Amino acid sequence: MREEGYDRPTPIQQKTILHVLEGRDILGCAQTGTGKTAAFALPILQRLLKTRAPEPGRVRVLVLSPTRELTSQIGDSFTRYGRHTAVRCTTMFGGVSQQRQVRALRKGVDVLVATPGRLIDLMQQKIARLNRVEILVLDEADRMLDMGFIHDVRRIISSLPRKRQTLFFSATLPHDITTLARDILYRPIRVEVAPPATTVETISQSLYRVEKREKFVLLARLLQDTALQRVLIFTRTKRGANKLAEYLNRNSIRANAIHGNKGQSARERALASFKRGACRVLVATDIASRGIDVDDITHVVNFDLPNVPECYVHRIGRTARAGAKGSAITFCSIAERKELAAVERVIGTRIPQRQVPHGIIRAGAPSVPANGASRPPQHRSPTQRPRRAVSYGRFSPGRGRRSRP
């Protein structure tokens, strides 16, 4: 693994690899950026080398992940780690033609990395046959629960052989995930490298209390600092992601948006541009919070606080990966006070508050209206007095008696 720059195993790898090689079930609770993919991919590849090649139309290892981006990244990891072997790996997700995926399945694959939706489609078409699966990996199980995939996951598992090895990974362990793990794991080894829903110690967190319209101006001001070299920004909605990316580009800050409404090719182009540094800023919704695996993200900005407080942990986990340091900046408006309180309960600490830079709200700084366009400050002549609103109550103007109803 020296070719990949790995000098020593991470804690999750130290605690997992030997148990996977022994064929034990695993219940792993680990944050993103801890080396989890290598923790299951490396021992799986080693086990596959010692056994038979896949039969046509069969799958030997099934890895389920919640998003297209994460599926692609796991598939890329298997391909890189096994490039000197004959192990066959393919990915399967929606938004693209299924022809290549069907051809690969008909030949037989060692490792299939798939999202639940597309896999269910091909199972219904009698193309994906899973009755010979030897190892099942559920990655980011809590995210699949958040995205409503839990029923699809149970349906897929019901088609697998009962005698198999199951590796179950989740950043958090809510009740529904604990129940699922209990149902599908057999005497698992529990591996935990950090308490559930905690934040990485190397992430510096800060909070700005700022109203919604001033968030745009504050973000543009912060991005003037060259220390924010590669920035991932999270919004709550797809429309909000598009609006913010457009605003930044109008203000000479190169930004792309990535979310569920974008086509797969557009998402891949935006992510590739972000990875190679051609685009400094990437604006994303939570659907991409687990699928962006870029080691040198310096800052994560929570432009909107998430509706689900655990998502805060997943978002900021995109920085400070592989032992590096990183910063997480959060904007909070008055309307988001409840979401902030929920996040702080989950992480078990108060996020340090910072002073909004002078001139963002005061001194006539421009606000951003609802349509996202900049609006210049309104100037008044020194002699021009503000017009006072007049209330006439139940009396009509210029009359002493009540107006007719």
Summary of the structure (lengths in Angstrom):
residues: 405
radius of gyration: 25.6
end to end distance: 85.4
largest distance: 100.2
contacts: 1259
relative contact order: 0.12
helix: 37%
strand: 17%
